[in-house]
Each structure stands twice: as structure tokens, then as C-alpha cells.
Amino acid sequence: MRETRIVKYIKGLIRNHKYLTTEDIMLLLEKYYKLPIKEPSVYYKYRTVIRQCRQAVYKERRRNKKDGV
């Protein structure tokens, strides 16, 4: 997964908010990046991207916790 503008934005949302559902993130993407979320192919693509971002952020969080940062 490339570190694009949208991926950085999604990771930032996941990092800085207590918990945002996938739907909440989708609505924000639609609002600020004008993504056609109503289209199934776009919806499913970004659903997997959000899942991968969430895994990366949680992995980073565990690493920081283990290192005592």
C-alpha cells in the first residue's frame, strides 16, 4: 500500500480519534476528497484500504507500547 495523501489522511484519523467506524471515515473521504462512495467498486476498494491502515496504525501502537515510548 503506497503512502498516498488519502492513506496518510486515513491513518491520521485513526491515530487521532478514539474510534471511527469505517462508515464515518467513508463519509469524511466523500466530503473532503469528493470520492463517489455510493459506487460499489470505490466503496469496497476504500473499505480494504481503511482496514489495512487500521492494522498498520494498531501495529505501530503496539510497537510503541512495547518499547515504552
Secondary structure, 3 states (H helix, E strand, C coil): CCCCHHHHHHHHHHHHCCCCCHHHHHHHHHHHHCCCCCCHHHHHHHHHHHHHHHHHHHHHHHHHHHHCC
